[in-house]
Amino acid sequence: MAPNTAAFFTGVQAPLEVRPADSPKPGPTEVVVNAKAVAINPVDYAMQLMGPNVFKWLNPPCVFGEDVAGEVCEVGSAVTKVKVGDRVAGLTNTAFQHEVVVKDHLLIPIPASLPYSNAAVIPLGLSVAVKGLFHKDFLNLKFPSLNAKPTGETILIWGASTSVGSNAVQLAAAAGYEVITTASPANFELAKQLGASQVFDYNSPTIKEDLIAAFKGKKTPGAFCNGGPAPPTHPPVIAACKAVLQVTEGRKFLALTMATPPGEMPEGFSSKFVSQLEGDEELASAIFGEYLPQALAAGKYMPTPKAQVVGHGLESIQGAMDTLKKGVSATKFVVTL
Ligand SMILES: NC(=O)c1ccc[n+]([C@@H]2O[C@H](COP(=O)([O-])OP(=O)(O)OC[C@H]3O[C@@H](n4cnc5c(N)ncnc54)[C@H](OP(=O)(O)O)[C@@H]3O)[C@@H](O)[C@H]2O)c1
């Protein structure tokens, strides 16, 4: 393999610099992935714009990037899940380089039929969805399986066409929950394909009333409150999720993917900000390591949102981040390496 190269973040608002980098060594429970594709997320341009004052762990010059897909090229001494040569996608925080370290519980073994560019869209969106839906401190739902029985409960998952929401809809449906969701009309069909029973236009002036009517008589485990990337649009999303829980039987809990304070909560309500999966090894292994590889191989999980390859080589990442600031619909930008 050629010597490692990385796209370095050197300081607030400075363009990424592509240059040689040390080859990383895996710890006992880590692997090194020879990256074939990386995906670009809104948090990447946010880190570049705001730097260490907001994202405290950044210490430039350093490398960021969350989503990688590629071939395992080195494994730590305690790794049993994968071997050298295996095809994987993974969640990390240093993806924008050729040799990427990933913890073994955050690896997704992928089938030969799934192109790396499609697999790269999965890890970050999946991780937030998994934490919010299944972690015991959040919605604590039953786990997904290839033949889940209906639970009899209905969950509101806001934002079916977002990266996070599109994974959440699929996972909750595969766990046996009825899913009611929101999206723009152009993405209604997609939301249904992901497993939603009903989908409503979040831009409609009657969205709150529409959802309240749809949830009439339903029992719910809470709401997955997940708006788009623009913070000013978040308060009405939170208000509508609260309004739905107020008229339904069940748990009054909001899993908030957005870093927007939930505002005043009605009595008996609670909420919690959903961070990424990190140290949650048991939960991550159950979904990343067990459920998802089976579901992908069986054609029962759609890598979402759809990948749009916008360039090749680390030099393309800066342009991809700049273009992503303009927004996307049900799409994730991918750079192949
Ligand atoms: N907690 C974490 O660690 C973490 C990590 C990643 C993301 N997030 C958060 O999760 C949310 C989703 O992020 P993402 O990366 O998944 O987004 P994304 O895929 O970049 O979002 C693009 C989508 O947002 C949708 N959208 C825009 N405004 C919306 C609204 N008011 N309601 C519903 N959908 C809306 C658009 O839908 P249409 O095209 O259908 O209009 C578009 O498809 C954001 O708030 C983000 O900050 C949190």
The ligand as a Gaussian input file, in Angstrom:
#p B3LYP/6-31G(d) Opt

LIG

0 1
 N      -26.376000      13.937000      17.543000
 C      -25.449000      13.721000      16.633000
 O      -24.347000      13.212000      16.880000
 C      -25.806000      14.052000      15.234000
 C      -25.069000      13.547000      14.147000
 C      -25.511000      13.847000      12.860000
 C      -26.627000      14.642000      12.687000
 N      -27.284000      15.144000      13.766000
 C      -28.476000      15.981000      13.630000
 O      -29.474000      15.204000      13.033000
 C      -30.275000      16.009000      12.181000
 C      -30.243000      15.397000      10.798000
 O      -28.917000      15.480000      10.304000
 P      -28.549000      14.712000       8.972000
 O      -27.073000      14.754000       8.773000
 O      -29.231000      13.399000       9.034000
 O      -29.254000      15.662000       7.916000
 P      -29.176000      15.678000       6.329000
 O      -29.268000      14.297000       5.803000
 O      -28.026000      16.504000       5.870000
 O      -30.502000      16.493000       6.063000
 C      -30.985000      16.775000       4.783000
 C      -32.471000      16.557000       4.853000
 O      -33.039000      17.405000       5.840000
 C      -34.419000      17.396000       5.589000
 N      -35.045000      18.485000       6.339000
 C      -34.738000      19.801000       6.294000
 N      -35.522000      20.481000       7.167000
 C      -36.336000      19.566000       7.758000
 C      -37.362000      19.648000       8.732000
 N      -37.709000      20.807000       9.282000
 N      -37.975000      18.510000       9.091000
 C      -37.636000      17.331000       8.543000
 N      -36.678000      17.173000       7.611000
 C      -36.029000      18.294000       7.225000
 C      -34.518000      17.537000       4.093000
 O      -35.693000      16.854000       3.754000
 P      -36.538000      17.029000       2.389000
 O      -35.537000      17.005000       1.271000
 O      -37.465000      15.860000       2.406000
 O      -37.219000      18.356000       2.498000
 C      -33.221000      16.828000       3.587000
 O      -33.493000      15.588000       2.977000
 C      -29.671000      17.420000      12.210000
 O      -30.398000      18.202000      13.102000
 C      -28.260000      17.187000      12.715000
 O      -27.760000      18.290000      13.412000
 C      -26.911000      14.850000      15.016000

